[in-house]
Amino acid sequence: MPSSEATRLRLRVTGAVQGVGFRPFVHSLADRYALAGFVRNDSHGVLMEVEGARVDDFVAALRREPPPLARIDTLECETITPLRDAKFSIEPSRDGKTQTCITPDAAICDDCLNDLFDPKSRFYLYPFVNCTHCGPRYTLTRRLPYDRAQTSMAPFAMCDDCARDYADPTNRRFHAQPIACPKCGPQLAYLGPRDASLKARGPGAAMDREPSGSHHAALIRQIVTTLQSGGIVALKGIGGFHLLCDARDETAVAELRRRKGRDAKPFAVMLADVAAATRAGLFGEDELRLLQSRARPIVIVEKREEFVPSVAPGLSRIGLILPYAPLHHLLFHAAADLALVATSANPSGEPLIVDDEEAREKLASIADLIVGHDRAIVARADDSIATIIAGAPALLRRARGFVPEPIALANDGPDILALGAHLKSTITVTRGREAFVSTHIGSLDDRATIDFYRETIARMLDILDVKPERVACDLHPDLASTRYAEETGLPVIRVQHHAAHIAAIAAEHKIEGPILGAALDGYGYGDDGGAWGGELMLVDEGHWRRLGHIAPLPLPGGDRAAREPWRMGVAALAAQDRCGDVFDRFPGMELAGKVAMLASAPNVARTTSLGRMFDAAAALLGVRLVQQYEGQAAMELEALCQSPRALANGYSIENDILDLTKLFAALLKPGLSASQGAELFHGTLIEALAQWLRAAAQARGQTRVALGGGCMMNKILAEGLVSRLRDFGIEALLARAAPTNDGGLSLGQAHIARMRKV
């Protein structure tokens, strides 16, 4: 009982404070300092009242010792009249207009990992062990406040043991909403194995609910046996199904490519632990921190171990990932030396499969063994992809582990729904001074992906309880995202593609004034309807101005030129009046002569795209003539570059127009190898872009520039530019919290729509 002189405080906490063990943490602090009162979740975050003699110590500890997954954004405190409560309690959650958010899914913690492999634990070998410090959150939550009844764990009634842990303030699973064990929780299920020995259980047969974990162990052994014998396994995880095979078995990886219809795009590899990862890739301290972070993204690093050729053909870098779900750890426990190709189960470019029935139907022709489970995945989430560029993490795909973590903005503004463009689609919802970028959705090419896109919009608006005041979309008039914007009935802000790239960087770096930037990518619809992609722009107060661009090349064949780099090679020859050389340079291309004529025609479409300049260089050097996936030519060209070197006078700049014709001419020098050409191209491009930006910045009194667009995923180019601009006293800002490619466009659109005075 608090003394008559006790102080009572009411505290309001916002941020990532639901689903992270915040209430049990508060309860334990109250016990530590002998305080009475209560704590509860509500639509704003967490509300608590504490009363006693040591409330100041409580507040200090609250700030100093939050749970591992928590993030405190604001802590409001007021003194109120003491009530002389007898105890401290956790009260039921209260509904209302949502002003908090769900935390992202987190990799299994060390304590749960110990439980998983402790024969004395009731969680021994149980693939769904979790606690308040780890496990799924966003992917199983239907709505806020975050309580079990609002998640896909609602159908699983807690057994006596789990209920006891859940109610025990001293237990790590106190109020852990997904708590479950083999007696009461989700179970693995066979869905459609080809192996006759497994069919006896029947499709979809769930594992028996036995605490020993023996049945789960038997299934794990069967999965591992299938993988080790060269088979392909479809396995349901946290955010959807993975397709797995042995990364050291060329036949298995090649067969996975054939069945999935994925010709050459690189696969990620999952390895047992840090030791295995550091044998496979070149990791610095920053890469290791990223690899082991609670988000557990795929981390792109330089190769050390050469897996079979079909894993990442033609590339010097590879994506590596550590196990993050208990189920993954069980696989490596059964065979520690496994190296697993782990790719999203989305045949034909459709959305990631999350449903057991859909997996049985669509993956039967791909996988030799399909294993699901009966915990529904509410929200799809691919693995995130990240790398270290210029000494800090950069996201290449923002999904599991990061979504729906908000990106803090400089100031409050109107609530916006921003819809992205077409490729690598995401949506962004702003609320107050936060921006919520959705999970990676994909390219809006088919009905299934468009349905997922619309589903994501509805879910984000619902779970954030936002009614947008404006909708932002791309300037292109004929995109599915543009059509959706027009359907909403809201005021539509149309944002030019490259302005959005620069604005996205301004948003995450909390810049609201004018920002000079270069947007360097493959394609964006220009203000004039042209094919832009190498743009010098100024973005300010919701508007943009094109200041300059890369000197255009012909675009013979339009979109086809993006798939066939040899056409851009012909364009580079045409720009030098060397069309007669096309037959020697591209002897296997029957259409070379006709394409040369087209490239020389006065009315041919032209492009300023840096991505197409990369294609032209790759083609002229014989690196890649036809692409099997977006960016393949540029990635293979980067892989050949060991030491960039600049060609003296290899470019020209006039009236903010950067002309690379001299560089292309140098790539035609007899005897120049592909690797020498790659080094010359990268080095000269870095110097040319840096001088271009330097001149523009000095002319306008700017000391910082934003570097955006998909070409900034090129580590050599990005780091070279940052370093060279630093030499000139110019700070280069890169995308960090959202992808620099089109996955970050929606954030930039939202920023411009918030700034626009309408």
ABEGO torsion letter per residue (X at the ends): XBBAABBBBBBBBBEBABGAGAAAAAAAAAAAAGBBEBBBBBAAEBBBBBBEAAAAAAAAAAAAABBAABBBABBBBBBBBBAGBABBBBBBBBBEBBABBBBBBBBBBAAAAAAAABAABAABGBAABBBAABEBAAAABABOBBBAAABAAAABBBBAAAAAAAABAABAABGBAABBBAAABBBBBBABBABAAAAAAEBGBBBBBBAAGAAAAAAAAAAAAAAAAGBBBBBBBAAEBBBBBBAABAAAAAAAAAAAGBAABBBBBBBABAAAAAAABBBBAAAAAAAABAAGBBBBBBBABBBBAAABBGBABBBBBBBABAAAAAAAAABAABBBBBBBBBBGGBBBBABAAAAAAAAAAABABBBBBABBBABBBBBBBBBBBGGBBBBABBBBGAOABBBBBABBBBBBBBAEBABGBBBBBBBEABBBBBBBAEBBABAAAAAAAAAAAAAAAAAAGBBBABBBBBABAABAAAAAAAAAGBBBBBBBAAAAAAAAAAAAAGBABBBBBBBBBABBBBAAGBBBGBBBBBBBGGBBBBABBBBBBBBBGEAAAAABAAAAAAAAAAAAGAAAAAAAABAABAAAAAAAAAAABAABBBBABAAAAAAAAAAAAGABABBABBGAAAAAAAAABABBBBBBGABBBBGGBBBAAAAAAAAABBGBBAAAAAAAAAAAAAAAAAAAAAAAAAAAGBABBBBBEAAAABAAAAAAAAAAAAAAGBBBBBBAABBABAAAAAAAAAAAAAABBX
